[in-house]
Amino acid sequence: MRRTVYNEDHEAFRETIRAFIEAEIVPVYDKWYEAGQVPRDFYYTLGELGIFGIEVPEEYGGAGEESFKFQAIISEETARAGVSFGGSSVHVALCLPYLKAYATDEQKTRWLPDFVSGAAMYAIAMTEPGTGSDLAGMKTTAKLSEDGTHYVLNGSKTFITGGVHADRVIVCARTAAPTAEDRRHGISLLVVDTKAPGYAVGRKLDKLGLKTSDTAELSFSDVKVPVEDLLGEENKGFYYLGQNLPQERLGIAVGAYAQASAAVRFAQQYVQERAVFGKTVASFQNTKFELAACKAEVDAAEAVVDRALEAHDAGELSAAEAASAKLFTTEVAHRVIDKCLQLHGGYGYMNEYPIARLYADNRVNRIYGGTSEVMKMIIAKSMGL
């Protein structure tokens, strides 16, 4: 069946991205993988290519597109090639929606041109040691100075993707204590300059997968943040975070589908080339049945993703629908990638093969952006259960 979710402009963009990946990334990706992060200069290249400005309004140097489909194409093409753009997915998919929705015109004028060019890379810091998905339990504080000119930020964050290369970080912090009625009250968003005294990048975390995306621990010791860098209104941060979760989970769903599709492609190529007992692995009935079942699951995931993409562009993707898409596609990807690795035999366990890296990269999809268990709770609540 022909996909109808993308038009001619989208497909032209896909061709550009695919050619760029094949020419500029594939030849050097193994070095990036061994280094554990992409070079900082690579983000300037993405800026020059226009990747960071697709959804940025034209008056700030972007293309002014509103559709999330261009980001979906990037996810599909990087997965297809078995590569990554490092932490830049957080820069665009997670941080930009907050800047567009809640930054003032003055803040956009200050921040977005460098955002588009890659001169200033952004990350978002929500999770803290010991709190996990319980954002209302965060301990990081931002107290207003006596003269009212700045906040004094203290605390720590962990699992911050893009945290090593980031020039500015959207930090979630408590500007007021929670109330007895609402634990979520009192959280604000501050756009923090990583060069500020007292800001420190701790360990670059050694992850199971996503090796080229720099993930770090951050700490803040009396960091002064100008009041002009408060994003949105004070104490409304938890509400803002909730507004962006459907897009975040859609992005994870798209990535999971793309990874599952890539796994089938990798396995299909491998079994057609690999010979055992005098014939190709592809000639065995079990291989055909396993790949056919995987293909059927990927087709179903594609349909879910495409429907969610259309709903998001129309402004109709609900929190429960996004949770459902994430739950379904990430569970499909888990099953499909595991089967495709099995078809590689022992070679599937070697990191030199993309299926091994894909297996490790995929595992976090059922954890970040809300675990599968949290997705089930959201869906059940929407059902009145």
Secondary structure, 3 states (H helix, E strand, C coil): CCCCCCCHHHHHHHHHHHHHHHHHHHHHHHHHHHHCCCCCHHHHHHHHHCHHHCCCCHHHCCCCCCCCHHHHHHHHHHHHHCCCCCCHHHHHHHHHHHHHHHCCHHHHHHHHHHHHHCCCCEEEECCCCCCCCCHHHCCCEEEECCCCCEEEEEEEEEEEECCCCCCEEEEEEECCCCCCCCCCCCEEEEEEECCCCCEEEEEECCCCCCCCCCEEEEEEEEEEEEHHHEECCCCEHHHHHHHHHHHHHHHHHHHHHHHHHHHHHHHHHHHHHCEECCEEHHHCHHHHHHHHHHHHHHHHHHHHHHHHHHHHHCCCCCHHHHHHHHHHHHHHHHHHHHHHHHHCHHHHHCCCCHHHHHHHHHHHHHCCCCCHHHHHHHHHHHCCC
